[in-house]
Amino acid sequence: MVNNFFEGKDFNKEEFKPLNPRYYPKVYQDYIKEETALVQQIVRGSKRILDVGVGTGRMIPLYAPLVKEYIGIDNSNYMVSQASKYKKDFSNIKILKENIEDLNKVFPKQHFDYSLILWNTLGNVNDEIIALQNLKEITKKSILITTFLRGHWDKRKEWYESVGIELDHVEAKTETVHSKSGLLSRAYVLEDFKRFAKETGLKIKQHKILLDVCIFVELAIGE
Ligand SMILES: C[S@@+](CC[C@H](N)C(=O)[O-])C[C@H]1O[C@@H](n2cnc3c(N)ncnc32)[C@H](O)[C@@H]1O
């Protein structure tokens, strides 16, 4: 199926509700607050961070003021144009159209203190291992991840309804979602991250369940 979802197909020229917490059920609004506090605490004072899947640029005002340089990448033309609007307000940001699978050819080794791949962006990519291997090469300290937590489908279904995403089908066992416009969205448990860490040579530094709807994992590059 062609992925038109992140090109804004479901929303025409109207606001892209899935990336605006104003439209979320309360538990997801609270998850976003908790994620923000956790990530701010870690990245504050960094020289350079990478926001993978920058989306509409929602996170730019949250993290760009805390760091010297903030680079956001996305493989959607629509998202790159949305996030680029923040350039007029933040002189330390760059927004680039790139695919996560090519980042090791775009940036030098250990270019970023931290790479952020938040709000289930990892659950949208073709191959998590290739994605994490790329981030491992270009990151110095750690990769910060949040994804949907498997086992809480009722709440997640409510989120899709609130933001107006029309589902095509759901693979029940893995809770993998496919929308009519081509969105692929997976959900995870800690065991999945243990496997990813093993396969990529990354180390789980910390992890936390957020509001029973998402999971936060920090994968460290070195010891
Ligand atoms: C769930 S959204 C999260 C957006 C943003 N991080 C946030 O929290 O608001 C996932 C974003 O990742 C982008 N994306 C998906 N697959 C990608 C890939 N392979 N390479 C780069 N960006 C990708 C999508 O276009 C979308 O903007």
The ligand as an SDF file (V2000), in Angstrom:
LIG
                    3D

 27 29  0  0  0  0  0  0  0  0999 V2000
    4.4380    9.2560   14.5290 C   0  0  0  0  0  0  0  0  0  0  0  0
    5.1430   10.6030   13.6690 S   0  0  0  0  0  0  0  0  0  0  0  0
    6.0200   11.4200   14.9780 C   0  0  0  0  0  0  0  0  0  0  0  0
    6.3660   12.8620   14.6830 C   0  0  0  0  0  0  0  0  0  0  0  0
    7.1030   13.6240   15.7890 C   0  0  0  0  0  0  0  0  0  0  0  0
    8.2790   12.8930   16.2190 N   0  0  0  0  0  0  0  0  0  0  0  0
    6.2130   13.9210   16.9770 C   0  0  0  0  0  0  0  0  0  0  0  0
    6.4390   13.3630   18.0400 O   0  0  0  0  0  0  0  0  0  0  0  0
    5.2920   14.7470   16.8340 O   0  0  0  0  0  0  0  0  0  0  0  0
    6.4040    9.8130   12.7120 C   0  0  0  0  0  0  0  0  0  0  0  0
    7.1600   10.7490   11.7610 C   0  0  0  0  0  0  0  0  0  0  0  0
    8.2610   10.0000   11.1990 O   0  0  0  0  0  0  0  0  0  0  0  0
    8.3220   10.1890    9.7960 C   0  0  0  0  0  0  0  0  0  0  0  0
    8.9210    8.9630    9.2230 N   0  0  0  0  0  0  0  0  0  0  0  0
    8.3480    7.7240    9.0920 C   0  0  0  0  0  0  0  0  0  0  0  0
    9.2020    6.8590    8.5210 N   0  0  0  0  0  0  0  0  0  0  0  0
   10.3470    7.5550    8.2880 C   0  0  0  0  0  0  0  0  0  0  0  0
   11.5970    7.2090    7.7060 C   0  0  0  0  0  0  0  0  0  0  0  0
   11.8320    5.9860    7.2400 N   0  0  0  0  0  0  0  0  0  0  0  0
   12.5700    8.1670    7.6250 N   0  0  0  0  0  0  0  0  0  0  0  0
   12.3240    9.4280    8.0730 C   0  0  0  0  0  0  0  0  0  0  0  0
   11.1470    9.8250    8.6330 N   0  0  0  0  0  0  0  0  0  0  0  0
   10.1680    8.8910    8.7320 C   0  0  0  0  0  0  0  0  0  0  0  0
    6.8770   10.4410    9.3710 C   0  0  0  0  0  0  0  0  0  0  0  0
    6.7960   11.1390    8.1380 O   0  0  0  0  0  0  0  0  0  0  0  0
    6.3460   11.2490   10.5760 C   0  0  0  0  0  0  0  0  0  0  0  0
    6.5300   12.6270   10.4060 O   0  0  0  0  0  0  0  0  0  0  0  0
  1  2  1  0
  2  3  1  0
  2 10  1  0
  3  4  1  0
  4  5  1  0
  5  6  1  0
  5  7  1  0
  7  8  2  0
  7  9  1  0
 10 11  1  0
 11 12  1  0
 11 26  1  0
 12 13  1  0
 13 14  1  0
 13 24  1  0
 14 15  1  0
 14 23  1  0
 15 16  2  0
 16 17  1  0
 17 18  1  0
 17 23  2  0
 18 19  1  0
 18 20  2  0
 20 21  1  0
 21 22  2  0
 22 23  1  0
 24 25  1  0
 24 26  1  0
 26 27  1  0
M  CHG  2   2   1   9  -1
M  END
$$$$
